[in-house]
Amino acid sequence: MKKLVALLMAVLMLLACTPVLAEAPEGYPEIKEGVDFGGATIYVYDYWTASDERKAEPNEEEQAQYDYRDWLMETYNCTIRQIQKGDWTTNVQELTNFCTAPDGTLCLYILPPDFVGTPMANDLFAAWETDLINFEDDKWNDSTINFMTKADKVYGVATGNSEPRQCLFFNKRVLEEAGIDWETIYDMQLEGTWTWEVFEGMLAQINKDTDNDGVLDIYGMTGNNSDLYMMGVASNGGEFFRFNDAGELEIAVNSDAALEGLAWAKDIWAKYGYQQPADGSWDYFKDSWKQGFCGFYMYQTYGGFNDNSEMADMEDEWGCVAFPKGPKGETYVSIVSDNVTVIPNVYDAETTAKLAFIYDMWSNATPGYDDEYGWIGNKYNFTDDRAVDETYAMLREPEHCVANPTLYIGSVNDVLGQPLLWQLAGGTPAELVEAATPAWQALCDTFNGK
């Protein structure tokens, strides 16, 4: 009898120490049994959250998020804090320091994609190999997962749609004065007929010497010519670097599609681009665009769609379309650059899997507030509806987002600028690529561990 009583007491004590998993509230994710952090604190280290203190008087949606996250932490027996560690440039060093001397803290890091190459080459990121999450879920950002996949293993993630980057703004007045109905550009974009050929025809129509002095007064375009050259490659289905079947980074800009894209972009810039004045700064194009003597503007979406952007005080009305497709391109694209969440490669497989799972839950949209149009914000205040509803909305979707593996071996300026993009005026793409290949191959070899 004493043995039976002792056994029953042991069972009761075990039950008392085991979290009781109640049914999840309606709209909340299904509870995963067996995930228990034992009261630990988990840190999500970003580079912008100076304080994670909650608001004293939250609005309804904010309170709903607090309620969801409280339930999440209670259910899985943990405390989660998303807080700044380093800044935009130093958070990757914070991760490196932690991997060098781990202190038992449970954490994930959110890094800009510009700095993932070195830690990835040095095996500082754990692979997100777990059956606790489903990468087929629409919440995951496909372009980031593709970017962070090496040899079929995912080493970093992002959630939600991408922020579109490269685009073509157009000055409605300048186009109208050149006899171009700007609405037709949107129409062609919808129909899939907005191409290099059509774009170049419009550029030629806009170029004009109004006072017959032999110097152009109205130009087809202005903007960042490095963005133009990169989009010449991407819009034609080309790449600068890529992973091969063996999971090794290799040079890809020597393909026919990439070289054709560079040659075409170089040609239209020489014919129709407003060039940097002798006394102009590197970003001369920002003011030249606002002055209203250029038809198109090659830049990135934040230049027009964001609050307090440089185009906020522009007098002329503007629209926005995707960069046109090249002859080898299949769809309209933008080269995206989204933040990447990684797990330090210092934990055992079980802990890594649990961290991946809890981040999946933490990064969920607030239940009941899955607003698919929340990204619009006040964008209608800046431009016409079609720029928002057709262009920006389209470029957010995964099939129009391409990552830039160049970032694995350095910044775009360091890797592509000096040897290629900034030298195109003085040489052919094929010659410049051939000359840069030994240095690029050395960078790839280092990344590949050779």
C-alpha positions in Angstrom: 0.0 0.0 0.0 2.8 2.4 0.8 4.4 1.7 -2.5 1.1 2.5 -4.3 0.8 5.8 -2.4 4.4 6.7 -3.2 3.8 6.0 -6.9 0.6 8.1 -7.0 2.4 11.0 -5.3 5.2 10.8 -7.8 2.8 10.9 -10.7 1.0 13.9 -9.1 4.3 15.7 -8.7 5.2 15.1 -12.3 1.9 16.4 -13.5 2.3 19.5 -11.4 5.6 20.3 -13.1 4.3 19.7 -16.6 2.6 22.7 -18.4 -1.1 22.0 -19.1 -1.7 22.7 -22.7 -5.2 24.1 -23.0 -6.9 24.4 -26.4 -5.7 27.4 -28.3 -8.1 30.4 -28.6 -10.0 30.7 -31.8 -7.8 32.1 -34.6 -4.6 31.3 -32.8 -2.1 28.7 -34.2 -2.4 25.1 -33.1 -0.4 24.2 -30.0 2.6 22.0 -30.6 3.1 19.5 -27.8 6.5 18.8 -26.4 7.9 22.4 -26.9 8.9 23.8 -23.5 11.6 26.3 -22.9 11.7 25.8 -19.1 11.2 29.5 -18.3 14.1 30.7 -20.4 14.3 34.1 -22.0 14.7 34.2 -25.8 16.1 37.3 -27.5 15.4 38.3 -31.0 18.2 40.8 -31.7 17.3 43.4 -34.4 19.1 46.7 -35.1 16.3 49.2 -34.6 14.2 48.4 -31.4 15.7 50.7 -28.8 13.1 49.6 -26.2 10.6 46.8 -26.1 8.6 48.4 -23.3 4.9 48.1 -24.0 2.6 51.1 -24.4 0.6 52.2 -21.4 -2.4 52.8 -23.5 -2.3 50.6 -26.6 -4.9 50.7 -29.3 -7.1 47.7 -30.0 -4.7 46.0 -32.5 -1.7 46.6 -30.3 -3.5 45.1 -27.3 -4.5 42.1 -29.4 -0.8 41.6 -30.3 0.2 41.8 -26.6 -2.5 39.2 -25.7 -1.3 36.9 -28.4 2.3 37.1 -27.4 1.4 36.7 -23.7 -0.4 33.5 -24.6 2.5 32.4 -26.7 5.0 32.9 -23.9 2.8 31.2 -21.4 2.0 28.3 -23.6 5.7 27.5 -24.3 7.1 28.5 -20.9 9.4 31.3 -22.0 9.9 35.1 -22.2 10.6 36.6 -25.6 12.2 40.0 -26.1 12.8 41.6 -29.4 15.4 44.3 -28.8 18.3 46.1 -30.5 21.7 44.6 -30.2 23.9 46.3 -32.7 23.1 48.8 -35.5 22.7 48.3 -39.2 26.5 47.6 -39.7 27.4 46.1 -36.3 24.7 43.6 -35.6 26.6 41.0 -37.7 29.7 41.6 -35.5 27.5 41.0 -32.4 26.5 37.7 -33.9 30.1 36.8 -34.7 31.1 37.6 -31.1 28.4 35.5 -29.7 29.3 32.5 -31.9 32.9 32.9 -30.9 32.1 32.9 -27.1 28.5 31.6 -26.6 27.2 32.2 -23.1 24.1 30.0 -23.2 21.7 32.8 -24.1 18.9 31.6 -26.4 18.7 34.1 -29.3 18.2 34.9 -33.0 19.6 37.8 -35.0 18.0 39.9 -37.7 20.7 41.1 -40.1 20.7 43.3 -43.3 21.3 41.0 -46.3 24.4 43.1 -47.1 26.4 41.4 -44.3 25.4 37.7 -44.4 28.2 36.5 -46.7 31.1 36.2 -44.3 29.2 34.6 -41.4 27.5 32.2 -43.8 30.9 31.3 -45.4 32.2 30.6 -41.9 29.3 28.4 -40.9 28.0 30.7 -38.2 24.3 30.2 -39.2 22.4 27.1 -38.2 20.2 25.4 -40.8 16.4 25.7 -40.2 15.9 22.0 -40.4 12.7 21.2 -38.5 9.3 19.6 -39.0 7.9 22.1 -36.5 7.4 24.7 -39.2 6.1 24.7 -42.7 8.0 26.7 -45.3 5.2 26.3 -47.7 3.1 28.7 -45.6 2.4 31.9 -47.4 3.8 33.9 -44.5 7.4 33.1 -45.5 9.3 35.4 -47.9 10.3 33.1 -50.8 13.0 35.4 -52.2 14.8 35.5 -48.9 14.5 31.8 -48.3 15.9 31.2 -51.8 18.7 33.7 -51.1 19.6 31.9 -47.9 19.4 28.4 -49.3 22.7 26.6 -49.9 22.9 22.9 -50.8 19.2 22.5 -50.2 19.4 23.8 -46.6 17.8 27.1 -45.4 20.1 29.3 -43.3 17.9 32.4 -42.8 14.4 33.5 -43.2 12.1 36.6 -43.6 8.4 36.9 -43.3 5.8 38.8 -45.4 6.2 40.2 -48.9 9.3 42.0 -50.0 9.7 45.8 -50.2 10.0 46.6 -53.9 13.2 48.3 -54.9 14.2 49.3 -58.5 11.4 50.9 -60.5 10.8 53.5 -63.2 9.2 56.7 -62.2 7.8 58.9 -65.0 7.0 62.6 -65.3 3.5 62.9 -66.6 3.9 66.4 -67.9 7.1 65.6 -69.8 5.6 62.5 -71.4 2.4 64.3 -72.4 4.4 67.1 -74.0 6.3 64.5 -76.0 3.0 63.1 -77.2 3.0 60.0 -75.0 -0.2 58.9 -73.2 1.3 57.7 -69.9 -1.8 55.6 -69.1 -0.7 53.2 -72.0 2.4 52.3 -70.0 0.3 50.9 -67.2 -1.9 49.2 -69.8 1.2 47.5 -71.4 2.5 46.5 -68.0 -0.9 44.7 -67.3 -0.7 43.1 -70.7 2.9 42.0 -70.4 4.0 44.1 -73.4 6.0 46.7 -71.6 9.4 45.8 -73.1 12.9 47.2 -73.7 11.9 48.0 -77.3 8.8 50.0 -76.3 10.7 51.8 -73.6 13.5 52.9 -75.9 11.0 54.1 -78.4 9.6 56.4 -75.8 13.1 57.6 -74.7 13.8 58.6 -78.3 10.5 60.5 -78.5 11.2 62.4 -75.3 14.8 63.5 -76.2 14.6 67.0 -77.5 16.8 70.0 -78.3 14.2 72.7 -77.9 16.4 75.7 -78.9 18.4 74.1 -81.7 21.8 74.7 -80.1 22.9 71.1 -80.5 22.5 70.3 -76.9 19.6 68.4 -75.5 17.2 70.3 -73.2 14.8 67.4 -72.5 16.2 64.0 -71.7 14.6 60.6 -71.9 15.8 59.6 -68.5 18.0 60.3 -65.5 18.7 58.3 -62.3 21.2 56.0 -60.8 22.9 54.3 -63.7 24.2 51.5 -61.5 20.6 50.6 -60.8 20.0 50.8 -64.5 22.8 48.4 -65.4 21.8 45.9 -62.7 18.2 46.0 -63.9 19.4 45.5 -67.5 20.8 42.2 -66.3 17.9 41.2 -64.1 15.1 42.2 -66.5 16.7 39.9 -69.2 16.7 36.9 -66.9 20.4 37.2 -66.1 22.3 37.1 -62.8 25.7 38.3 -61.5 26.3 35.3 -59.3 24.4 32.1 -58.5 24.7 28.8 -56.7 25.5 25.8 -58.8 24.1 22.3 -58.3 26.9 21.5 -55.9 25.9 24.4 -53.7 28.9 26.5 -54.6 28.7 30.2 -55.5 29.8 30.8 -59.1 30.1 33.7 -61.6 27.0 34.1 -63.7 27.4 37.5 -65.3 29.2 36.0 -68.3 26.0 34.5 -69.6 24.5 35.7 -72.9 21.4 37.1 -71.0 23.6 39.1 -68.6 26.0 40.5 -71.2 23.1 41.5 -73.4 21.4 43.3 -70.6 24.6 45.3 -69.7 25.2 46.2 -73.3 21.6 47.4 -73.8 21.6 49.4 -70.6 24.9 51.0 -71.5 23.6 52.0 -74.9 20.4 53.6 -73.7 22.1 55.5 -70.9 24.6 56.9 -73.5 21.8 58.0 -75.9 19.1 59.2 -73.5 20.5 59.6 -70.0 21.1 63.0 -68.4 24.8 62.5 -67.4 26.5 63.8 -64.2 27.6 67.4 -64.7 31.3 68.2 -64.2 30.5 69.9 -61.0 27.7 67.6 -59.9 27.7 65.3 -56.8 27.2 61.6 -57.2 23.5 62.0 -56.4 22.9 64.8 -58.9 20.1 62.9 -60.4 17.8 63.5 -57.5 17.6 67.3 -58.2 17.7 66.9 -61.9 14.6 64.7 -61.7 12.7 67.2 -59.6 13.6 70.0 -62.0 11.3 68.4 -64.6 13.4 68.1 -67.8 13.6 64.2 -67.8 10.9 61.8 -68.8 11.9 58.7 -66.7 13.7 58.3 -63.5 15.7 55.1 -62.7 15.7 54.8 -58.9 14.2 52.8 -56.0 10.7 52.9 -54.7 11.5 54.6 -51.4 12.5 57.7 -53.4 8.8 58.4 -54.1 6.5 56.2 -52.0 8.0 56.8 -48.5 7.2 59.7 -46.2 9.7 62.6 -46.4 11.3 61.2 -49.6 13.3 63.4 -51.9 10.3 63.5 -54.3 7.9 64.8 -51.6 8.2 68.4 -52.8 8.3 67.7 -56.5 5.9 70.0 -58.5 5.2 67.7 -61.4 2.9 64.7 -61.0 4.6 61.4 -61.4 3.6 57.7 -62.0 5.6 54.5 -61.5 6.0 51.3 -63.5 8.2 48.2 -63.3 11.4 48.1 -65.3 10.5 46.7 -68.8 11.3 43.2 -69.8 14.2 42.2 -72.0 13.9 39.7 -74.8 15.1 36.8 -72.5 13.1 38.0 -69.5 10.0 36.2 -68.4 8.4 38.7 -66.1 8.9 42.1 -64.4 11.3 42.0 -61.5 12.9 44.0 -58.8 16.1 43.2 -57.0 15.0 43.0 -53.4 17.0 43.4 -50.2 15.1 42.2 -47.2 16.3 41.7 -43.6 17.3 38.1 -42.7 16.6 36.3 -39.4 19.2 33.7 -38.5 19.9 31.3 -35.7 23.5 31.2 -34.3 25.1 27.9 -35.0 26.0 27.2 -31.4 23.0 25.0 -30.3 22.1 21.4 -30.6 19.6 20.3 -33.2 16.7 20.1 -30.8 17.3 23.7 -29.5 17.7 25.0 -33.0 14.5 23.5 -34.0 12.7 24.9 -31.0 14.1 28.4 -31.7 13.0 28.2 -35.3 9.5 27.2 -34.2 9.1 29.9 -31.6 10.3 32.6 -34.1 7.7 31.3 -36.5 5.0 31.8 -33.8 6.4 35.2 -32.7 6.5 36.6 -36.3 2.9 35.7 -37.0 0.5 38.4 -37.9 -1.7 39.4 -34.9 -4.7 37.0 -34.9 -7.8 38.8 -36.2 -5.7 41.6 -37.8 -4.3 39.9 -40.9 -4.7 43.0 -43.0 -3.5 42.1 -46.5 -3.6 45.8 -47.5 -1.8 47.2 -44.5 1.3 47.8 -46.7 -0.5 50.6 -48.6 -0.4 53.0 -45.8 -0.6 56.6 -47.2 1.0 55.7 -50.6 -2.1 57.1 -52.4 -1.1 60.5 -51.2 2.1 60.5 -53.3 1.0 59.4 -56.8 -1.9 57.9 -58.8 -3.8 54.8 -57.8 -2.4 52.6 -60.6 1.2 53.1 -59.4 0.1 51.7 -56.0 -2.5 49.1 -57.1 -0.7 47.8 -60.1 3.0 48.5 -59.9 3.9 48.5 -56.2 1.4 45.7 -55.4 2.8 43.5 -58.2 6.5 44.0 -57.3 5.8 42.9 -53.7 4.8 39.4 -54.9 7.4 36.6 -54.8 7.4 35.9 -58.5 8.6 39.4 -59.2 11.4 39.5 -56.5 14.9 38.4 -57.2 17.7 38.2 -54.6 21.2 39.4 -55.3 23.8 36.7 -54.4 26.6 39.3 -55.0 26.0 40.2 -51.3 27.6 36.9 -50.3 31.0 38.1 -51.3 30.7 41.8 -50.5 28.7 45.0 -51.2 27.5 45.8 -54.7 29.9 48.8 -54.9 32.9 46.8 -53.8 32.2 43.7 -55.9 30.6 45.1 -59.0 31.1 48.9 -58.9 34.8 49.5 -59.6 35.5 46.6 -61.9 32.2 46.7 -63.9 29.3 49.1 -63.3 31.4 52.3 -63.0 33.6 51.3 -66.0 31.0 50.5 -68.6 31.4 53.8 -70.4 35.0 52.9 -71.2 34.8 49.2 -72.3 32.5 46.5 -73.5 30.7 44.3 -70.9 32.4 41.2 -72.1 35.9 42.8 -71.8 35.2 44.1 -68.3 33.7 40.8 -67.1 36.7 38.9 -68.4 39.1 41.3 -66.7 37.3 41.1 -63.4 36.8 37.3 -63.5 40.0 36.3 -61.6 39.2 38.6 -58.7 35.6 37.5 -58.6 36.6 33.8 -58.7 39.0 34.3 -55.8 36.1 35.8 -53.8 33.8 32.8 -54.7 36.6 30.4 -53.8 36.9 32.0 -50.4 33.2 31.8 -49.8 33.1 28.2 -51.0 35.9 27.3 -48.6 38.5 26.5 -51.2 
